[in-house]
Amino acid sequence: MGELMKVLVQRVISSEVKVDGKIVGQSGPGLLLFVGFTETDTSKEIDYMVDKVINLRIFDDEIGVMNRSLLDINGSILSISQFTLYADASKGRRPSYIKALNGKKATILYDEFNNKLKNTGIPTETGIFGADMKVSLTNDGPVTIMLEK
């Protein structure tokens, strides 16, 4: 079995990303996504992930049970490209990122992923692909889930 597309999902009260000290993306209550791609990823994996992310029932209902989705709460998304999700630290002390998709191909898939999220009607902001980003968040719960497809 090969590598899979990865999305690390964090339920947040708020999140923001800065590049050169300037806020370039933010979200209110909703999800902070760290998104990584590998060589075998296609539109099929992206479609699966978009559906999974927007329908994942990880928000509390009126009795405190995680039973609501991002759509149910009218939440927003901050999506951050994250090749380090593919770090392989099994040998030595310096992780290898050989399984992460290269920048040009990954940028195309990342843009497709974010455009498909926006097309669902969910407010979606992003960082800047390949930039030195500073991400701040208030994790809610905390709730952190790794999705792979």
N, C-alpha and C positions, 0 to 999 in steps of 0.2 A: 504494500500500500504506500503510495506516495504521500508527499506533504499535502496539507489542506490549507485553504484560505482561513485566516484567523481574524476574529474580531473580539477584542477584550471589551466587555460592556461594563460600565460602572454607572450605577444609579446615583444621580447627583441632585443636590439642591441648586447648585450653580457651578459653572466651570468657565474658564477663559484661557486663551492662548495668546501669548505676546511674542512678537518678533521685533528685535531692536527696541525693546521697551514700549512698543505700541500694541494695543489690543487689536488683533486681526480676526478673532472669532470668539464667540461666547454662547453659552446656553443658560436658560433659566432652569427651572425644575425639568428633569428629563434624563438624558443619557449622554455620557461622555464615551466615545468609541475610539479605541486604538485599533487601527486597521492595517493588516499586513497581507501581502500577496506572495505566492510562489509560482513557479514556472507553469504548472498545470491549470492555473485558474482561468476561467472564462466567464462570459456573461451568465451562464447557467449557475455558477457558484454565487455570483453577485445577486442574481434574482432571489435565490434561496436566502441569502443573508439579509437582504433588505426586508423580505417578508418576515423572517425570524425576528429581526431587531424591532420592527414596529409593532409586532403582535406578542412579543415576549411579556408574559404576565408577571411582572416583578414589582408593581406598584401596589401599595396598600389600598384595600377597599375600606368602606366605612367601619368595619369591625377589625381592621388591622391585619387582614389576611392578604398576602401578595396575590391578588386576583385581577388586577387591572393592567392594561397595556399602555404604552406610550400614546397610542391613539385615544384611549379612554380618558387619559388625564390631560389631553391637549398639550403634551410636553414638547420639548425641543431637543435638538441634537447638536453636539460639537463633535466633529469627526477629525481625528488626527492620524496622519500616516505614520506607521510604526514598524519599520523593517526589523527592529530588534526583537519582535515577537518570534522570529525564527532563529534566535541565538542558540547555538549548540555549544554548551560548555562541558561536554562529556570528556574532552581531552584537554589537558593542560589547564591554564588559568585565563587564557584570552579566548573569549567566545568567537566562534566562526559564524558568519552570516551567509554562507554559501547557498543555503536553501531559500533565502529571500530573493524575490524577483528584482531584476535590475531597474534602475531609476526610470528610464524612458518607458518601458513596458508597464511598470507599476503605476506610473503617473496616469496612463490611459485608463487602467482599471480603477484606480482611485477616483478619477473624475467621473467615470461611469457609475460607480457605487454612489457617490454623493449626489449626482444628478437624479438617479433613481429614487433616492431618499427624498429629495426635494419634490419630485413628481408625485409623491404620496400625499403632499400637502403639509408635511411636518417641517417646521422651520429648522433648517440645517445650515450650520456654519462650519468652517474648516480652518485648519492652520494653513501654512504654506509648505507645500511638498518640498522636502530636502532642506528646509531652513533650520537654523538653530532656534528651536521653539522652547518657550517657558510655559508650562501648563500648570494651572492652578485649579483646584477643585475642592468642593465640599461634598465628600462622599456621603450618601444618604443610607444609613444602615449600620455599617457599610454593606453594600451589595455589589459584588464583582463576579462576573460570569464570563468564562472563556467559551466562545462559539467557534466551531470548526466545521468546514464543509469542503 
